[in-house]
């Protein structure tokens, strides 16, 4: 039988913080790839 576990979110306490973190990482990647392609074009 499966016991109900404590489903706390690791690292951040709220899902909203996860969303902001992921959107920030994606924005950073977009900027990095933009400057990377601009440098080698």
C-alpha positions as CSV (number, residue, x, y, z in Angstrom):
1,X,0.0,0.0,0.0
2,X,1.3,3.5,-0.9
3,X,1.6,5.9,2.0
4,X,0.6,9.5,1.4
5,X,3.8,11.5,1.4
6,X,4.5,15.0,2.2
7,X,4.3,16.7,-1.2
8,X,6.3,19.9,-0.5
9,X,7.9,21.7,-3.3
10,X,11.7,21.5,-3.0
11,X,13.9,24.6,-3.1
12,X,11.0,27.1,-3.2
13,X,7.9,27.3,-1.0
14,X,5.5,28.5,-3.6
15,X,4.8,27.5,-7.2
16,X,4.8,31.2,-8.2
17,X,8.5,31.3,-7.3
18,X,9.2,28.3,-9.5
19,X,7.4,30.0,-12.5
20,X,9.4,33.2,-12.0
21,X,12.6,31.2,-11.8
22,X,11.9,29.2,-15.0
23,X,10.8,32.3,-16.9
24,X,14.0,34.1,-15.8
25,X,16.2,31.2,-16.9
26,X,14.5,31.1,-20.3
27,X,14.9,34.9,-20.7
28,X,18.6,34.5,-19.8
29,X,19.0,31.8,-22.4
30,X,17.3,33.8,-25.1
31,X,19.6,36.8,-24.4
32,X,22.7,34.5,-24.4
33,X,21.8,32.9,-27.7
34,X,20.9,36.3,-29.2
35,X,24.4,37.7,-28.3
36,X,26.0,34.5,-29.4
37,X,24.5,34.6,-32.8
38,X,25.1,38.3,-33.2
39,X,28.8,37.8,-32.4
40,X,29.3,35.1,-35.0
41,X,27.1,36.6,-37.7
